[in-house]
Amino acid sequence: MGHSALEHEAMAALIIAPSFEAVRDVYLLAHDRLGEDAGIATVEFRINSARHDTDRHFAACSTTGKRIEMAPEGADLPLETLTAILCHEFGHASDFLHPGRWEMVGRDRPAVWLAANVSDEKKTATQRRWLNRTDDEIEFWADAIAYSVTGKRVGYCGPCLVQCFDGVPRPRGLR
């Protein structure tokens, strides 16, 4: 007998939730070291079958940074791939919860957290850059934040170019 969609989603949540919590804990420690923990502890996790709308899509973060959704198919991914995807999505969460606090210094380099005592000019310039990012830059930012927080570079692997550790830098225009 087959499982209903609801049972499938519940089983996927049981498999994915420990990885979600582990990655969140890494981000919590990093934010604590930065002196900024607001929001990361409250990021919600949801299973949403609509997230697997193409071969390479498994997850998304709300633009508020308050919720990460993952397709139930994420439970079938290798642990390292699942972890890389979650690190990327938490990169978005941190970025959206702390607008303009992360500075992108290079596509293949860790992002830098702007200290509270940085000059007003620097804050203004970073905020302006943050507000005017392209879709590609938003994705590059998430990878750079993940790199800064975890010490591991998120790259893209396989025929679908899904997140992994190492791999190639995210190509422009990848959706």
Secondary structure by P-SEA (a helix, b strand, c coil): ccccaaaaaaaaaaaaaaaaaaaaaaaaaaaaaaccccccccbbbbbbccccccccccccccccccbbbbccccccccaaaaaaaaaaaaaaaaaaacccccccccccbbbbbbcccccaaaaaaaaaaaaaccaaaaaaaaaaaaaaaccbbbbbbcccccccccccccccccc
